[in-house]
């Protein structure tokens, strides 16, 4: 995978912690730490999206669940419109 240099601003506590991890040999570099953190976040979001899609597909197979969801959506819209 290719890399691209970027500049980010992080809270000082985060930087100190990551730098400590590097100094202790727990990670190769600050960049490696952030790359690993971003990769984990991406994977978590992809799994959550897949779980959500699976739940929606399952619910769509149940006409009663679809009707219930539509009623709830209408009620939510009414509540939001009243504000």
NORRA-V887859 format. One record per residue. N is the residue number from 1. SS is DSSP state (H for helix, E for strand, - for the rest). Layout:
# NORRA-V887859
n:ss
N:SS
N:SS
This chain:
# NORRA-V887859
n:ss
1:-
2:-
3:-
4:-
5:-
6:-
7:-
8:-
9:-
10:-
11:-
12:H
13:H
14:H
15:H
16:H
17:H
18:H
19:H
20:H
21:H
22:H
23:H
24:-
25:-
26:-
27:-
28:-
29:-
30:H
31:H
32:H
33:H
34:H
35:H
36:H
37:H
38:H
39:H
40:H
41:H
42:H
43:H
44:H
45:H
46:H
47:H
48:H
49:H
50:H
51:H
52:H
53:H
54:H
55:H
56:H
57:H
58:H
59:H
60:H
61:-
62:-
63:H
64:H
65:H
66:H
67:H
68:H
69:H
70:H
71:H
72:H
73:H
74:H
75:H
76:H
77:H
78:H
79:H
80:H
81:H
82:-
83:-
